[in-house]
Amino acid sequence: MSGHSKWHSIKHKKMAMDARRGKIFTKIIRELMVAAKTGGANPDTNPRLRMAIEKAKSVNMPNDNIQRAIKKGSGEEGSINYEQVTYEGYGPGGVAIFVEVLTDNKNRSASEIRSIFSRHGGNLAGAGSVSWIFERKGLITVKKENIEEDKLMDIVIEGGAEDMKTEKETYEITTSVENFENVKKSLEENNIPIENASITYIPKNTVHLEGKEAEHLLKLLDELEESEDVQNVYANFDISDEILEQVSK
C-alpha cells in the first residue's frame, strides 16, 4: 500500500499547485453546488457540503465564490443540472480504476473517459466490475513531526479510528465513514494539525507494477484527473515511491 499512500500525498500537493493556477476551482465549485443541491445549504447538517467547503478553503478559494456556488446549488440563484456518474475500468497491468464524475453532458463525459482509457492501454468495463475492490473510508494524514506515534494512536483510537499506519513522513489514519468526523474532532480538540482529510475509496488488494507499465498507468491516471468533468480517481496499484516521484515531477 506504500505506493498507493504516496499517491494520495502527491495528489494533495498537486491540488495545491493547481489551485495557484485556478485549475482546481471548477471542480470544487461543481462539488459545492451538487452537495448543496442534494443535502441542503447548511454545512452543519450536510457533511458532504462541509467537506467541500473545507477543500475550497484549503486552496484559498474566495468566500464569495463558495457562497455563490452554494446558493446556485440550493436553487437560490438559478439552477444546475450536473449529474453524478461513475465509470469503472482497467488500466495497464490489470489495475482496477474507479472514476467519479460530475457532468452536465453524460455522452460527452463517457466519450472522453473511454478515449483516455484507450490512449493509455486501458479499457472501460461494466458497472460493478471493479467497484467491489474498493471500500469507502475516511482517510486522515498527520505529519510525524507534529506528534509522537503512541500519543496519536491513543487519541485516534479513542475517537473511533479503525487503523493507523506509519509512512515515511506521515501517519495515515483510516476510519469508517460514520466515525470520520469524530476522529477529526478528536485531533482538532488536541490541537494536532491535520495535513489532509477526506472520504475516499481504499482498495482491498493491490496490483504491483514496475517499469513501463507503471509509467503508462500513472499517465492514464493523470489524464483522467485533468479532465474537467472528473472529480476523483481511485486505483488499486502498488508502485514504488521512486517511480512515483520520477513520474510526478
Secondary structure, 3 states (H helix, E strand, C coil): CHHHHHHHHHHHHHHHHHHHCCCCHHHHHHHHHHHHHHHCCCCCCCHHHHHHHHHHHHCCCCHHHHHHHHHHHHCCCCCCCCEEEEEEEECHHHCEEEEEEEECCHHHHHHHHHHHHHHCCCEEECCCCCHHHEEEEEEEEEEHHHCCHHHHHHHHHHHCCCEEEECCCEEEEEECCCCHHHHHHHHHHCCCCCCEEEEEEEECCCEECCHHHHHHHHHHHHHHHHCCCEEEEEECEECCHHHHHHHHC
